[in-house]
Amino acid sequence: MNMKRALFSSPQLAVSVCSYPPGERHGRHADAFSRVSFVVRGGYREENRAGAIAMRPGDVLVKSQRAFHEDEFGEAGATLVALEFLTLDPFDAPGATDLWRRRTDGFALRHANAFLSAALEGDLEGASAAGVDLVSACLDDDTRRMTPPAWMKSLKLELEERRLADISVSQRAHEAGAHPAHASRLFRQCYGQSITEYAQAQSVRRALSSLAESPLALSEIALSAGFYDQSHMSRVFRRVIGRTPRQQRALLAAAC
């Protein structure tokens, strides 16, 4: 049975830490409220009519209460922070759809951390603004972004698993019959950010799991996540989420 601990609650929204045991499954259902979820530990698989996604530490899921889905939690279970819109559902805005979207970019990481920090400080307006901004960004994605070709989707997935220094973007473009100079521009048109920005966000994501649950030194976490060293990790963390790794570790410890 899952455990849910409130961090902040108001008539408008609630922010909670939700923990799920290993192997737990939830059959087809819809959530009581639309939400934004931020995975802190472990992982799970979620599926709806649009397909299936694997959620891991650092992933953010934006989901309407109208989106029916199923969940299966991994061998380590999962801990996530959820912001629920109790009133004024942003998915009721004109042009909104039954959205269900996994986000792994720096924008999502910054805003998930923003609503978590605001909740711990009792800041209703800050938590609400961060959550609504995330939903709005996803709605904009539906209308303004180009549809990425298959090779660009593959490159994006590769960046989630490996550091940019180990990937030849020029070679990936050449293999797809595209000019290497076109790759960066196309990536931005499809995903709203540069390849470098996305790669840095993925390195931050890979470090978050260790920061949340491992006693490893920051220098060891930096190397395992694909940074050159601890100083490099600190610079990228500040750039992507506006906090140092040490500050991020303290934030997660306070919440979970």
ChimeraX attribute file (.defattr): number of C-alpha atoms within 10 A of each C-alpha:
attribute: neighborCount
match mode: 1-to-1
recipient: residues
	/A:1	9
	/A:2	11
	/A:3	11
	/A:4	15
	/A:5	13
	/A:6	14
	/A:7	21
	/A:8	20
	/A:9	16
	/A:10	12
	/A:11	8
	/A:12	14
	/A:13	20
	/A:14	20
	/A:15	27
	/A:16	22
	/A:17	22
	/A:18	19
	/A:19	20
	/A:20	22
	/A:21	17
	/A:22	17
	/A:23	14
	/A:24	16
	/A:25	17
	/A:26	11
	/A:27	10
	/A:28	12
	/A:29	14
	/A:30	15
	/A:31	14
	/A:32	12
	/A:33	17
	/A:34	26
	/A:35	27
	/A:36	27
	/A:37	23
	/A:38	29
	/A:39	24
	/A:40	28
	/A:41	23
	/A:42	22
	/A:43	24
	/A:44	25
	/A:45	15
	/A:46	17
	/A:47	16
	/A:48	15
	/A:49	10
	/A:50	11
	/A:51	8
	/A:52	13
	/A:53	15
	/A:54	15
	/A:55	22
	/A:56	23
	/A:57	23
	/A:58	28
	/A:59	24
	/A:60	26
	/A:61	23
	/A:62	21
	/A:63	23
	/A:64	25
	/A:65	19
	/A:66	17
	/A:67	18
	/A:68	17
	/A:69	19
	/A:70	16
	/A:71	20
	/A:72	20
	/A:73	21
	/A:74	20
	/A:75	13
	/A:76	14
	/A:77	18
	/A:78	25
	/A:79	23
	/A:80	24
	/A:81	28
	/A:82	26
	/A:83	29
	/A:84	24
	/A:85	25
	/A:86	16
	/A:87	12
	/A:88	11
	/A:89	17
	/A:90	17
	/A:91	22
	/A:92	11
	/A:93	11
	/A:94	7
	/A:95	10
	/A:96	16
	/A:97	14
	/A:98	14
	/A:99	20
	/A:100	24
	/A:101	17
	/A:102	19
	/A:103	18
	/A:104	20
	/A:105	24
	/A:106	23
	/A:107	18
	/A:108	29
	/A:109	23
	/A:110	20
	/A:111	22
	/A:112	28
	/A:113	22
	/A:114	19
	/A:115	26
	/A:116	29
	/A:117	19
	/A:118	21
	/A:119	24
	/A:120	15
	/A:121	13
	/A:122	15
	/A:123	14
	/A:124	18
	/A:125	13
	/A:126	17
	/A:127	26
	/A:128	21
	/A:129	14
	/A:130	22
	/A:131	26
	/A:132	17
	/A:133	15
	/A:134	22
	/A:135	24
	/A:136	15
	/A:137	12
	/A:138	18
	/A:139	18
	/A:140	13
	/A:141	14
	/A:142	14
	/A:143	9
	/A:144	12
	/A:145	13
	/A:146	15
	/A:147	13
	/A:148	15
	/A:149	12
	/A:150	10
	/A:151	15
	/A:152	20
	/A:153	15
	/A:154	12
	/A:155	18
	/A:156	18
	/A:157	11
	/A:158	15
	/A:159	22
	/A:160	19
	/A:161	14
	/A:162	16
	/A:163	16
	/A:164	19
	/A:165	11
	/A:166	10
	/A:167	13
	/A:168	12
	/A:169	18
	/A:170	16
	/A:171	13
	/A:172	18
	/A:173	19
	/A:174	13
	/A:175	12
	/A:176	14
	/A:177	10
	/A:178	14
	/A:179	13
	/A:180	17
	/A:181	11
	/A:182	11
	/A:183	20
	/A:184	17
	/A:185	14
	/A:186	19
	/A:187	21
	/A:188	16
	/A:189	16
	/A:190	19
	/A:191	20
	/A:192	17
	/A:193	17
	/A:194	16
	/A:195	21
	/A:196	12
	/A:197	17
	/A:198	24
	/A:199	22
	/A:200	23
	/A:201	26
	/A:202	28
	/A:203	24
	/A:204	26
	/A:205	23
	/A:206	22
	/A:207	23
	/A:208	25
	/A:209	20
	/A:210	22
	/A:211	24
	/A:212	18
	/A:213	15
	/A:214	12
	/A:215	9
	/A:216	11
	/A:217	11
	/A:218	21
	/A:219	15
	/A:220	13
	/A:221	23
	/A:222	24
	/A:223	15
	/A:224	15
	/A:225	22
	/A:226	22
	/A:227	22
	/A:228	12
	/A:229	16
	/A:230	17
	/A:231	14
	/A:232	14
	/A:233	25
	/A:234	20
	/A:235	14
	/A:236	21
	/A:237	25
	/A:238	12
	/A:239	16
	/A:240	22
	/A:241	21
	/A:242	17
	/A:243	18
	/A:244	18
	/A:245	24
	/A:246	12
	/A:247	13
	/A:248	19
	/A:249	19
	/A:250	14
	/A:251	18
	/A:252	18
	/A:253	12
	/A:254	11
	/A:255	17
	/A:256	19
